[in-house]
Amino acid sequence: MDVSLETINDLGLDTLTFLVATVLVVPSFKAFKASPILGFLLSGVVMNQLGLIRNVTDIKALSELGILFLLFEMGLELSLARLKALAKYAFGMGFAQVLLSTVAFAAFELPPNGALGTRLLEFLFHSRPDLVNIRTVDEAVVIGAGLSLSSSAFVLQLLSEKGELPTRFGSATLGILLFQDIAVVPLLVILPILETGNFSQESLWPVMAAESLKALGGLGALSLGGQLLLRRIFEVVADSRSSEAFVALCLLTVTGTSLLTQKLGFSDTLGAFLAGALLAETNYRTQVEADIRPFRGLLLGLFFVTTGTSIDLQLLIREWPNVLALLGGLIAIKTLITTAIGNKVGLSLPESVRTGLLLSQGGEFAFVVFALANRLGVLPLELNRLLIIVVVLSMALTPFLNEIGRKLATIIELKIQQDSTEIKKVEIPKVAEPVVIVGFGQTGQVLANFLSTPLANGPGGDVEGWPYLAFDLDPNRVSRTLGFPVLYGDGSRPLVLQTAGVVKPKALMVMYTGRGSAVQAVERLRLAFPETPIFARAQDLGHLLELKQAGATDAILENAETSLELGSVLLRGLGVMPDDVNFLRRIMRESLDVQAQEALEKKAGGEFAWVKPFQDKVRDHSTKTGSKQDLSTESLASNGSFVDNSSLEKHRDSKT
């Protein structure tokens, strides 16, 4: 009883210590524009040395929930279509990255090859042979496989902070991380076989095949069952109107699915991601995400703190040359391999470099692999501790590696753009004040056709329409064979525009599809060009408000415009007069504009309804007048919230 009370007391004091660290770390590091992750890691090192954490084991178990909530939230962000798109990166790029990284690290240490890595360490740093010498092939394979994994917690947190998860490079990164989670299964199956010393093809492959089939079958059954049951369970709990029960169900969904996938042999993080993906297509996604986020933030911070406690400072100080050498080798090899693979699966060189650097650190699953290998006698204890230090330090460098990747990508983009301009200089318009199109997908190409027609002449226009210049990061789109003046580069960066000769753009059109990337592009462009009109495409009303708050002159709801066009086609097909259809379409658009303006003025938080139901407005009007609902344009227009009287008179006159 006394032991239990002491344990509870220690956990309470540890929790209090962590909360104090959080209050101090987050504001301090954000004030210096540094990632709070570094602050949490540093706090863990300091608290461990001062003995402020009393129950490290239980705190570590609790902190792992932070990773589960992070992966669960990532799953909530993905639709079924996005998951299918990730398959290319997961099973193509992810498989190649894990395989090649494992082979590269293992080959570097294989005794049959003279243990090149060990010889270099002994020659350059006079390393102790008993510490760095790899004795068996099993050891080399375990080390290679463990180091091939990256940190989901660090990488996804950074992508989430920067709003880059919806980008193509963000999707590639997420796909690789998901495959690494899946790859843990065969890796944990191999380790006990290595320990028995019976590393033969006859024993290994049947066991791996049986375990993999069993695990995949169970995962499929879990996915199907979850898809059928989760929606119904959430409906029942939501009908109870109990916020406590709803939050409890959210927590149960994360932990329960994680436990089930763990029983199947997969990682618990894969289960959390799967649970989020199953709920992504439901109406409860937004509320679930809002309820989970506070738990995710605190527990993830706790995970970073406990990661810092894993550093053995005495061993680090004593073996720092070995640590630096291994750290440099880890980052260099993984960066080169991932960058090379990225070019083969359709990523541009800047995107490949960013992905390679962002995934060049070790991961939290390396702790699991190395700990199991040490327990089975495959990996010596001191080498295990040395490798953990290397992995933790590489994780701590993740924010810096991300910034290095960002800057390198910008340099490469500018270089490619300059080379492209030199090759076909005559095809780029020499105009200091063009209309700039940022993002040259299908919408951007339609805009370009609008601008290039002679009918688009305005003040200063000529027979060729408005001069414009487009920018895109997809090399396949950066082609002038169809007559489009398109440059490779991020057109939202002022430096890129200046290099292209754009001094004072007539207007800026932001056509990015990602929510975060579009908002960030508008913010950068507004700072650089405070007087220039900026127009953007918005996915929903909430996104539209974010864009306007970031500085957009106006934003168009792409889904709303599509719906208006479809509605117009439908009404014309039903025999409604074209004038009435056009009038209804106009007042619907005016209604959308009014709602957007009202919401912008209120700055209401949370999810926004993109449009108040049209029938509700008619019903409100009918209730006031005591008449039956009338969908004629005169009745609709008589409601002041729709359109003013002058619009009604004009419409009546036009019909007369």
C-alpha positions in Angstrom: 0.0 0.0 0.0 2.8 2.4 0.9 4.6 1.6 -2.4 1.4 2.4 -4.3 1.0 5.7 -2.5 4.6 6.6 -3.1 4.2 5.8 -6.8 1.1 8.0 -7.1 2.9 10.8 -5.2 5.9 10.5 -7.5 3.7 10.7 -10.6 1.9 13.7 -9.2 5.2 15.5 -8.6 6.5 14.5 -12.0 3.4 15.9 -13.6 3.7 19.1 -11.7 7.4 19.4 -12.8 6.4 18.8 -16.4 3.6 21.4 -16.3 6.0 24.0 -14.9 8.5 23.2 -17.7 5.7 23.5 -20.3 4.7 26.9 -19.1 8.3 28.1 -19.2 9.5 26.4 -22.4 6.7 27.0 -24.9 6.5 30.9 -24.6 10.3 31.2 -24.3 11.2 29.3 -27.4 8.3 30.8 -29.5 9.6 34.2 -28.5 12.9 33.4 -30.2 11.0 31.7 -33.1 12.5 28.3 -32.2 10.6 25.1 -32.1 9.3 24.2 -28.6 10.4 20.6 -29.4 14.0 21.7 -28.7 12.9 23.2 -25.4 11.2 20.0 -24.3 14.3 17.9 -25.2 16.6 20.3 -23.3 14.2 20.2 -20.3 14.3 16.4 -20.3 18.2 16.4 -20.2 18.3 19.0 -17.4 15.5 17.4 -15.3 17.2 14.0 -15.6 20.5 15.3 -14.5 19.0 17.1 -11.5 16.9 14.1 -10.5 13.6 16.0 -10.9 11.9 13.0 -12.6 11.3 10.3 -10.1 9.3 7.7 -12.0 10.8 7.7 -15.5 9.3 4.3 -16.5 5.6 5.3 -15.9 6.1 8.8 -17.3 7.5 7.3 -20.5 4.5 4.9 -20.8 2.2 7.9 -20.4 4.1 10.0 -22.9 3.7 7.5 -25.6 0.0 8.3 -25.8 1.1 11.7 -27.3 2.4 9.9 -30.4 -0.9 8.0 -30.6 -2.9 11.1 -30.5 -0.6 12.8 -33.1 -1.1 9.9 -35.6 -4.8 9.8 -34.8 -5.1 13.5 -35.7 -3.1 13.0 -38.9 -5.5 10.2 -39.9 -8.5 12.6 -39.3 -7.0 15.0 -41.9 -7.0 12.3 -44.6 -9.9 11.5 -46.8 -10.2 8.1 -48.6 -8.9 9.6 -51.8 -5.9 11.1 -50.1 -5.1 7.7 -48.5 -5.1 6.1 -51.9 -2.8 8.8 -53.2 -0.4 8.1 -50.3 -0.1 4.4 -51.3 2.3 5.3 -54.1 4.6 7.0 -51.6 4.1 4.4 -48.9 4.7 1.2 -50.9 7.0 2.7 -53.5 9.1 5.3 -51.9 8.7 3.9 -48.3 9.7 0.4 -49.2 12.7 1.5 -51.2 13.9 3.8 -48.4 13.7 1.2 -45.6 15.3 -1.5 -47.7 18.1 0.6 -49.1 18.9 2.3 -45.8 19.0 -1.1 -44.0 21.3 -2.5 -46.6 23.5 0.6 -46.6 24.0 0.7 -42.8 24.4 -3.1 -42.5 26.9 -3.3 -45.3 28.9 -0.5 -43.8 29.4 -2.7 -40.6 29.4 -6.2 -42.0 32.3 -8.3 -40.7 32.8 -10.0 -44.1 33.5 -6.6 -45.6 36.2 -5.9 -43.0 33.8 -3.8 -41.0 34.6 -0.6 -42.9 32.7 1.6 -40.4 34.5 0.2 -37.4 37.9 0.6 -39.1 37.2 4.2 -39.9 36.2 5.0 -36.3 39.3 3.2 -34.9 41.6 5.0 -37.4 40.1 8.5 -37.1 39.1 8.7 -33.4 41.0 5.8 -31.8 37.7 4.3 -30.8 37.6 1.4 -28.4 37.2 -1.9 -30.4 35.0 -3.4 -27.7 32.6 -0.5 -28.1 32.3 -0.1 -31.9 33.3 -3.5 -33.3 30.4 -5.3 -34.9 30.9 -9.0 -34.3 28.1 -10.7 -36.3 25.9 -10.2 -39.3 22.9 -10.3 -37.0 24.2 -7.2 -35.2 24.8 -5.3 -38.5 21.3 -6.1 -39.7 19.6 -5.0 -36.5 21.5 -1.7 -36.4 20.8 -1.1 -40.1 17.1 -1.8 -39.7 16.8 0.3 -36.5 18.6 3.3 -38.1 16.5 3.1 -41.2 13.4 4.3 -39.3 12.5 7.9 -38.8 10.6 9.9 -36.1 6.9 10.2 -36.8 6.5 12.4 -33.7 9.1 15.0 -34.6 8.5 15.1 -38.4 4.7 15.2 -38.3 4.7 17.8 -35.5 6.9 20.1 -37.7 4.8 19.5 -40.8 1.7 20.3 -38.7 3.2 23.5 -37.3 4.2 24.7 -40.8 1.0 23.7 -42.4 2.9 21.6 -45.0 1.2 18.3 -44.6 -1.2 18.8 -47.6 1.7 19.5 -49.9 3.2 16.9 -52.2 6.4 16.7 -50.2 4.3 16.4 -47.0 2.3 13.6 -48.5 5.5 11.8 -49.5 6.9 12.2 -46.0 3.8 10.9 -44.4 3.6 7.9 -46.8 7.2 6.9 -45.9 6.5 7.2 -42.2 3.4 5.0 -42.6 5.4 2.3 -44.3 8.0 2.4 -41.6 5.3 1.7 -39.1 4.2 -1.3 -41.1 7.8 -2.5 -41.5 8.2 -2.8 -37.7 6.1 -6.0 -37.9 8.6 -8.2 -39.9 11.5 -6.6 -38.1 10.2 -7.7 -34.7 9.5 -11.2 -36.1 13.1 -11.5 -37.3 14.7 -10.6 -34.0 13.8 -13.7 -32.1 15.0 -15.8 -35.0 18.3 -14.0 -35.0 18.6 -14.7 -31.3 18.2 -18.5 -31.8 21.0 -18.4 -34.4 18.9 -20.3 -36.9 19.1 -17.7 -39.6 18.2 -19.9 -42.5 15.9 -19.3 -45.4 13.9 -22.5 -44.5 13.0 -21.1 -41.1 12.8 -17.4 -41.7 10.5 -17.0 -44.7 7.7 -19.4 -43.6 7.5 -17.7 -40.2 7.6 -14.2 -41.7 4.9 -15.1 -44.3 2.6 -16.7 -41.7 3.0 -13.8 -39.2 2.5 -11.2 -42.0 -0.6 -12.9 -43.4 -2.1 -13.2 -39.9 -1.4 -9.6 -39.1 -2.7 -8.2 -42.4 -5.8 -10.3 -42.2 -6.5 -9.0 -38.7 -5.8 -5.5 -39.8 -8.3 -5.8 -42.7 -10.9 -7.2 -40.3 -10.3 -4.4 -37.9 -10.7 -1.8 -40.7 -13.9 -3.3 -41.9 -15.4 -3.6 -38.4 -14.3 -0.2 -37.4 -15.9 1.3 -40.6 -19.2 -0.4 -39.8 -19.3 0.2 -36.0 -17.5 3.5 -35.3 -20.0 5.7 -37.1 -23.0 4.1 -35.4 -21.3 4.3 -31.9 -20.5 8.0 -32.4 -24.1 8.6 -33.5 -25.5 7.1 -30.3 -23.0 8.9 -28.0 -23.6 12.2 -29.9 -27.4 11.9 -29.4 -26.9 11.7 -25.7 -25.6 15.4 -25.8 -23.0 14.6 -23.2 -19.6 16.2 -23.9 -18.0 14.0 -21.3 -19.1 10.8 -22.9 -18.0 12.1 -26.4 -14.5 12.9 -25.1 -14.3 9.6 -23.4 -15.3 7.8 -26.6 -12.6 9.7 -28.5 -10.0 8.6 -26.0 -11.3 5.0 -26.1 -11.2 5.0 -29.9 -7.5 6.0 -30.0 -6.3 3.7 -27.2 -8.6 0.8 -28.1 -7.7 0.6 -31.8 -4.0 1.0 -30.9 -4.2 -1.9 -28.5 -5.9 -4.1 -31.1 -3.3 -3.4 -33.8 -0.5 -4.0 -31.2 -2.1 -7.5 -30.5 -2.0 -8.2 -34.2 1.8 -7.5 -34.2 1.6 -4.0 -35.8 2.7 -0.8 -34.1 0.2 1.0 -31.9 0.7 4.2 -33.8 -0.5 2.5 -37.0 -3.7 1.6 -35.1 -4.2 5.2 -34.0 -3.7 6.4 -37.6 -6.2 3.9 -38.8 -8.8 5.0 -36.3 -8.4 8.6 -37.4 -8.7 7.6 -41.1 -11.9 5.7 -40.3 -13.4 8.8 -38.7 -12.2 11.2 -41.4 -15.2 10.6 -43.6 -17.8 11.2 -40.8 -19.5 14.3 -39.7 -17.8 14.1 -36.3 -14.3 14.7 -37.5 -14.1 18.4 -36.5 -15.4 17.9 -33.0 -13.2 14.8 -32.4 -10.2 16.8 -33.6 -11.0 19.7 -31.3 -11.5 17.3 -28.3 -8.3 15.4 -28.9 -5.9 18.4 -29.6 -5.3 19.5 -26.0 -4.4 15.9 -25.0 -2.1 15.5 -28.0 -0.2 18.8 -27.3 0.5 18.0 -23.7 1.3 14.3 -24.0 3.5 14.9 -27.1 5.5 17.5 -25.1 5.9 14.9 -22.4 7.2 12.5 -25.0 9.9 14.9 -26.1 10.8 15.5 -22.4 11.2 11.8 -21.8 13.2 11.5 -25.0 15.7 14.0 -23.5 16.0 11.8 -20.4 17.4 9.0 -22.6 20.7 10.8 -23.2 23.5 9.4 -21.1 25.6 12.6 -20.6 28.7 10.7 -19.2 28.8 8.4 -22.2 28.2 11.3 -24.6 31.1 13.3 -23.1 33.4 10.3 -23.1 32.6 9.1 -26.6 31.8 12.4 -28.3 34.0 11.7 -31.4 32.2 8.5 -32.1 28.8 10.1 -31.5 29.5 12.9 -34.0 30.9 10.5 -36.6 27.9 8.2 -36.3 25.5 11.1 -36.3 27.0 12.6 -39.4 27.0 9.3 -41.2 23.3 8.6 -40.2 22.1 11.9 -41.6 24.2 11.9 -44.7 23.3 8.3 -45.8 19.6 8.6 -45.2 19.4 12.0 -46.9 21.2 10.7 -50.0 19.1 7.6 -50.3 15.7 9.3 -49.8 16.6 12.2 -52.1 17.6 9.7 -54.9 14.4 7.8 -54.5 12.3 10.9 -54.6 13.4 11.8 -58.1 12.3 8.3 -59.2 8.7 8.6 -58.0 7.8 12.0 -59.4 9.0 14.5 -56.8 11.0 17.4 -58.0 14.6 17.8 -56.8 13.8 20.5 -54.2 11.0 18.4 -52.8 13.2 15.3 -52.8 15.9 17.2 -50.9 13.4 18.5 -48.3 12.0 15.0 -47.8 15.5 13.5 -47.5 16.7 15.9 -44.9 13.4 15.8 -42.9 13.6 12.0 -42.6 17.3 11.8 -42.0 17.0 11.4 -38.2 16.5 8.2 -36.2 13.1 7.4 -34.9 11.3 6.4 -31.7 10.9 2.8 -32.9 14.7 2.5 -33.0 14.5 2.5 -29.2 12.1 -0.5 -29.3 14.2 -2.4 -31.8 17.5 -1.8 -30.0 16.0 -2.6 -26.6 14.6 -5.9 -27.8 17.8 -6.7 -29.5 19.7 -6.0 -26.3 17.3 -8.1 -24.3 17.7 -11.0 -26.7 21.5 -10.7 -26.6 21.9 -9.6 -30.2 23.2 -6.1 -29.3 25.7 -5.3 -26.5 24.5 -3.0 -23.8 27.1 -0.2 -24.2 26.7 -0.1 -28.0 22.9 0.0 -27.5 23.3 3.1 -25.2 25.6 4.8 -27.7 23.2 4.2 -30.6 20.3 5.6 -28.5 22.4 8.8 -27.9 23.0 9.1 -31.7 19.2 8.6 -32.4 18.1 11.2 -29.8 20.6 13.8 -31.0 19.5 13.3 -34.6 15.9 13.8 -33.5 16.9 17.0 -31.7 18.4 18.2 -35.0 15.1 17.7 -36.9 14.0 21.4 -36.8 17.4 22.5 -38.0 17.4 19.9 -40.8 14.0 21.0 -41.9 15.1 24.7 -42.1 18.3 23.6 -44.0 16.1 21.6 -46.4 13.8 24.6 -46.9 16.7 26.9 -47.8 18.4 24.4 -50.0 15.1 23.8 -51.9 14.8 27.6 -52.5 18.4 27.8 -53.8 17.7 24.8 -56.1 14.5 26.4 -57.3 16.2 29.6 -58.1 19.0 27.8 -59.9 16.6 25.8 -62.0 14.6 28.9 -62.8 17.7 30.9 -63.8 18.9 28.0 -66.1 15.4 27.7 -67.6 15.3 31.5 -68.2 18.7 31.4 -69.9 17.7 28.6 -72.3 14.4 30.2 -73.5 14.8 33.8 -72.5 12.8 35.2 -75.5 9.6 33.4 -74.5 9.3 35.1 -71.1 7.5 38.5 -71.3 9.8 41.4 -70.3 7.1 43.2 -68.2 7.8 44.7 -64.8 4.1 44.8 -63.9 2.4 41.5 -65.1 -0.4 39.6 -63.5 1.3 36.8 -61.5 -0.3 33.4 -61.3 1.1 31.3 -58.3 0.3 27.7 -59.0 -0.3 26.6 -62.6 -2.7 23.7 -62.3 -5.9 23.4 -64.2 -7.4 26.6 -62.6 -4.2 28.5 -63.3 -4.3 27.5 -66.9 -7.9 28.7 -67.3 -6.9 32.0 -65.8 -4.0 32.2 -68.3 -6.3 31.7 -71.2 -8.6 34.4 -69.9 -5.8 36.9 -69.6 -4.3 36.1 -73.0 -7.4 36.6 -75.0 -7.8 40.0 -76.8 -11.2 40.5 -75.1 -9.4 40.8 -71.8 -7.9 44.2 -72.8 -8.1 46.8 -70.1 -6.3 50.1 -69.4 -2.8 49.5 -70.7 -3.8 46.3 -72.4 -2.9 45.5 -76.0 -4.1 43.1 -78.7 -2.5 40.1 -76.9 -4.5 40.7 -73.7 -3.0 41.3 -70.2 0.7 40.3 -69.8 1.0 37.6 -67.1 3.7 35.3 -65.7 3.0 32.0 -64.0 5.0 30.0 -61.4 4.7 26.3 -60.5 6.8 23.7 -58.6 5.8 20.8 -60.8 8.4 20.3 -63.5 5.8 18.6 -65.7 3.7 21.8 -65.8 6.7 24.1 -66.4 6.6 23.8 -70.1 6.2 26.5 -72.7 5.4 24.2 -75.6 1.7 25.3 -75.5 2.7 29.0 -75.3 2.3 29.5 -71.6 5.0 31.7 -70.0 5.6 29.5 -66.9 8.7 29.5 -64.7 9.8 26.9 -62.2 9.7 28.2 -58.6 7.6 29.2 -55.7 5.9 32.3 -56.9 4.8 33.2 -53.4 8.4 34.0 -52.4 9.3 37.7 -53.2 12.9 36.7 -54.0 11.7 34.4 -56.7 9.5 37.2 -58.2 12.4 39.7 -58.1 14.7 37.2 -59.8 12.1 36.8 -62.6 12.1 40.6 -63.1 8.7 41.2 -61.5 8.9 44.7 -59.8 5.3 45.7 -59.2 2.8 43.0 -60.2 -0.6 44.3 -61.5 -2.3 41.5 -59.5 -1.4 38.3 -57.7 -3.5 35.1 -58.2 -2.8 32.4 -55.5 -4.0 29.1 -57.0 -2.5 26.7 -54.4 -4.8 23.8 -53.4 -3.4 23.2 -49.9 -5.0 25.3 -47.1 -1.9 26.1 -45.2 0.3 26.7 -48.2 -2.3 29.1 -49.7 -2.6 31.1 -46.5 1.2 31.3 -46.0 1.6 32.4 -49.7 -0.9 35.2 -49.2 0.8 36.4 -46.0 4.2 36.5 -47.7 2.9 38.3 -50.8 0.9 40.8 -48.7 4.1 41.8 -46.7 6.0 42.2 -50.0 3.3 44.0 -52.0 1.0 45.9 -49.6 -0.8 47.7 -52.4 -1.3 44.9 -54.9 -4.6 43.1 -55.2 -4.3 39.5 -54.2 -6.9 36.9 -55.2 -7.0 33.3 -54.0 -9.1 30.1 -54.2 -10.8 28.9 -51.0 -12.0 25.4 -50.2 -14.7 26.5 -47.7 -15.9 29.5 -45.7 -13.4 28.9 -42.9 -10.5 28.9 -45.5 -11.9 32.0 -47.1 -11.8 33.9 -43.8 -8.2 32.7 -43.1 -7.2 34.0 -46.5 -8.8 37.4 -46.0 -7.3 37.7 -42.6 -3.9 36.9 -44.1 -4.3 39.8 -46.5 -6.2 38.5 -49.6 -8.2 41.2 -51.4 -10.8 38.6 -52.2 -11.2 34.8 -52.3 -13.5 32.6 -54.3 -15.2 29.5 -52.9 -14.4 26.9 -55.5 -16.9 24.4 -54.3 -19.6 27.1 -54.1 -19.0 28.2 -57.7 -19.2 24.6 -58.9 -22.5 24.2 -57.1 -23.9 27.4 -58.5 -23.1 26.3 -62.0 -24.6 22.8 -61.5 -27.7 24.3 -60.0 -28.1 26.7 -62.9 -27.8 23.8 -65.4 -30.3 21.8 -63.4 -32.9 24.6 -63.3 -32.5 25.3 -67.0 -33.0 21.6 -67.6 -36.2 21.8 -65.5 -37.6 24.6 -67.7 -36.9 27.6 -65.5 -36.4 30.8 -67.6 -32.8 31.7 -68.2 -33.3 35.2 -66.7 -34.7 33.7 -63.5 -31.8 31.3 -63.3 -29.3 34.0 -63.7 -31.1 36.1 -61.1 -31.2 33.3 -58.6 -27.6 32.6 -59.2 -26.7 36.2 -58.5 -28.6 36.5 -55.3 -27.1 33.2 -54.0 -23.6 34.6 -54.7 -24.6 37.9 -52.9 -25.9 35.8 -50.0 -22.5 34.0 -49.8 -20.6 37.3 -49.8 -22.8 38.7 -47.0 -22.2 35.6 -44.9 -18.5 35.7 -45.5 -18.3 39.4 -44.6 -20.4 39.0 -41.4 -18.3 36.0 -40.3 -15.1 38.0 -41.0 -16.3 40.9 -38.9 -17.2 38.6 -36.0 -14.0 36.6 -36.4 -15.9 33.6 -35.0 -13.7 30.6 -34.2 -14.2 26.9 -35.1 -15.7 25.3 -38.2 -17.8 27.6 -40.4 -21.0 26.6 -42.3 -20.3 27.5 -45.8 -23.8 28.8 -46.6 -27.0 29.1 -44.6 -29.7 26.8 -46.2 -31.6 28.7 -48.9 -34.9 27.1 -47.9 -34.5 28.4 -44.3 -34.4 31.9 -45.6 -37.5 31.3 -47.7 -39.2 29.7 -44.7 -38.3 32.7 -42.5 -39.8 35.0 -45.0 -43.0 32.9 -45.4 -43.5 32.8 -41.6 -43.3 36.6 -41.5 -45.8 37.1 -44.3 -48.1 34.2 -43.4 -48.0 32.9 -46.9 -47.0 29.6 -48.4 -43.5 29.2 -49.5 -43.0 30.7 -52.9 -39.8 30.1 -54.8 -40.5 32.8 -57.4 -37.8 35.4 -57.8 -40.2 38.2 -56.7 -40.9 36.4 -53.4 -37.3 35.6 -52.8 -36.1 39.1 -53.6 -38.7 40.6 -51.3 -36.7 39.2 -48.3 -34.2 42.0 -47.5 -31.5 39.4 -46.6 -31.4 38.3 -50.2 -31.2 41.3 -52.4 -32.2 44.9 -52.3 -35.4 46.5 -53.9 -33.4 48.1 -56.7 -32.2 44.6 -57.8 -35.8 43.4 -57.8 -37.0 46.4 -59.9 -34.2 45.8 -62.4 -35.1 42.2 -62.7 -38.8 43.0 -63.2 -38.0 45.6 -65.8 -35.8 43.2 -67.7 -38.5 40.6 -67.8 -41.1 43.2 -69.0 
